[in-house]
Amino acid sequence: MADETAITPRCLPKLSSTPIHSGSTLPVRSWQKNISKLDNWQYDETEDTWTCAAGRKLNSRYESKETTESGYEIRKRHYRSENCEDCPLKIACKKAQGNREISVSLRYQQFKQQAREKLRSDGFRLPTIC
């Protein structure tokens, strides 16, 4: 008689032998189509500006710091567009009145970019679920 207290897994995840992007494209996520998302904009490091989907620049205004409960310091840069009044994408891009404003942690953006690059690399493989 088998030991009833022992737990036997039904299926163990296995590493796939094919990279995530071999022969197929990555699925498009809904956020990738959303023009209001910062991930879909372009950052110009030399000018320290962001360019939105409509091609308008958001200029840096100031930098702020906040400290989390755990003591981690977050530095954010704040940007504002010059004029969104006659923009054809305004409805899809922003909800508030006035020009578009964003606050960005450039360090956080770097971490996100590094993670995406790792996910798209040849060395990364998705686990196979049975």
Secondary structure as the mmCIF struct_conf table of DSSP 4:
data_model
#
loop_
_struct_conf.conf_type_id
_struct_conf.id
_struct_conf.beg_label_comp_id
_struct_conf.beg_label_asym_id
_struct_conf.beg_label_seq_id
_struct_conf.end_label_comp_id
_struct_conf.end_label_asym_id
_struct_conf.end_label_seq_id
TURN_TY1_P TURN_TY1_P1 GLU A 4 THR A 5
BEND BEND1 ARG A 10 ARG A 10
STRN STRN1 LYS A 14 PRO A 19
TURN_TY1_P TURN_TY1_P2 ILE A 20 HIS A 21
BEND BEND2 SER A 22 SER A 24
HELX_LH_PP_P HELX_LH_PP_P1 THR A 25 ARG A 29
HELX_RH_3T_P HELX_RH_3T_P1 SER A 30 GLN A 32
TURN_TY1_P TURN_TY1_P3 LYS A 33 LYS A 33
TURN_TY1_P TURN_TY1_P4 ILE A 35 SER A 36
BEND BEND3 LYS A 37 LYS A 37
HELX_RH_3T_P HELX_RH_3T_P2 LEU A 38 ASN A 40
BEND BEND4 TRP A 41 TRP A 41
STRN STRN2 GLN A 42 ASP A 44
TURN_TY1_P TURN_TY1_P5 GLU A 45 ASP A 48
STRN STRN3 THR A 49 THR A 51
TURN_TY1_P TURN_TY1_P6 ALA A 53 ALA A 54
BEND BEND5 GLY A 55 GLY A 55
STRN STRN4 LYS A 57 THR A 67
TURN_TY1_P TURN_TY1_P7 GLU A 69 SER A 70
BEND BEND6 GLY A 71 GLY A 71
STRN STRN5 GLU A 73 SER A 81
BEND BEND7 GLU A 82 GLU A 82
TURN_TY1_P TURN_TY1_P8 GLU A 85 ASP A 86
TURN_TY1_P TURN_TY1_P9 PRO A 88 LEU A 89
HELX_RH_AL_P HELX_RH_AL_P1 LYS A 90 CYS A 93
BEND BEND8 ALA A 96 ASN A 99
STRN STRN6 GLU A 101 VAL A 104
HELX_RH_AL_P HELX_RH_AL_P2 LEU A 106 ARG A 120
BEND BEND9 SER A 121 SER A 121
TURN_TY1_P TURN_TY1_P10 ASP A 122 GLY A 123
STRN STRN7 ARG A 125 THR A 128
#
